[in-house]
Amino acid sequence: MYRFSIPKDAIIGTNDRQLVEAGITPDDDFPESLRDTGEYRDDERYFRVENVSAGSPEEAIAYAQGVIHTSPSRVWIDGEMFDAGDIDDTRIDKPGA
């Protein structure tokens, strides 16, 4: 399980059934926990990925991107936050690549 965020105005490009089948659900409780850490951003939507583990931020981004067709802004793996802007995305397989 891991979490990720995308910009609020990002186009997801998939429907609710596809999200559920991929184990991705909106995470309405997570933003509240981020307020205490200073990691909350009002301009993002937060999601939770169930039944999928990510061994690295690149794996987490690639999986999410393959389902929602939008690159996450940030990912949280085992409580550690990774800013996608700091990750070399040239190594990440894009959907349909």
C-alpha positions in Angstrom: 0.0 0.0 0.0 1.1 3.5 -0.7 -0.4 6.9 -1.3 0.1 9.6 -4.0 -1.3 13.0 -4.9 -2.0 14.7 -8.1 -3.0 18.3 -8.9 -6.7 19.0 -8.3 -7.2 20.1 -11.9 -5.4 17.1 -13.4 -7.5 14.9 -15.8 -7.5 11.3 -14.5 -8.5 9.8 -17.8 -10.1 6.7 -16.3 -13.5 5.9 -14.7 -14.3 4.9 -11.1 -14.6 1.2 -11.9 -11.1 1.1 -13.4 -9.7 2.9 -10.4 -11.3 0.4 -8.0 -10.1 -2.6 -10.1 -6.6 -1.1 -9.9 -6.9 -0.7 -6.1 -6.8 3.1 -6.3 -9.3 5.0 -4.1 -9.6 8.6 -3.0 -8.0 9.0 0.4 -10.1 11.6 2.2 -8.5 11.0 5.6 -4.9 11.3 4.6 -4.9 15.1 3.9 -5.9 15.7 7.6 -2.9 13.8 8.8 -0.7 15.8 6.5 -1.8 19.1 8.1 0.1 18.2 11.2 3.3 17.5 9.3 3.2 20.6 7.0 3.0 18.3 3.9 -0.6 19.2 3.1 -1.3 21.1 -0.1 -4.8 22.5 -0.9 -4.2 22.2 -4.6 -3.8 18.4 -4.6 -6.1 15.4 -4.6 -4.9 12.4 -2.5 -5.3 8.7 -3.4 -4.5 5.4 -1.7 -3.2 2.3 -3.6 -4.3 -0.9 -2.0 -2.8 -4.4 -2.6 0.1 -3.0 -4.6 3.5 -2.4 -3.1 6.1 -0.1 -4.5 9.7 -0.8 -3.9 10.7 2.6 -5.0 9.1 6.0 -5.8 9.7 5.2 -9.5 7.6 2.0 -9.2 4.8 3.9 -7.4 4.7 6.6 -10.0 4.8 4.2 -12.9 1.9 2.2 -11.5 -0.3 5.2 -10.8 0.6 6.8 -14.1 -0.4 3.6 -15.9 -3.9 3.7 -14.4 -4.7 7.4 -14.2 -2.5 8.7 -17.1 -1.3 11.6 -15.0 2.0 11.7 -13.2 1.7 12.0 -9.4 3.0 15.1 -7.8 4.2 13.3 -4.7 4.1 9.7 -3.3 4.3 8.3 0.2 5.8 4.9 0.8 5.9 3.6 4.3 5.2 7.1 5.6 8.1 8.7 3.7 7.2 11.4 1.2 8.9 11.6 -2.2 8.4 14.7 -4.4 8.0 13.5 -8.0 9.7 16.6 -9.2 12.9 15.4 -7.6 12.7 12.0 -9.5 14.3 11.4 -12.8 11.2 10.5 -14.8 13.1 9.6 -17.9 13.6 6.2 -16.3 9.9 5.7 -15.7 7.9 3.8 -18.4 5.0 5.9 -19.6 1.6 4.4 -20.3 1.6 2.8 -23.8 5.4 3.1 -24.1 
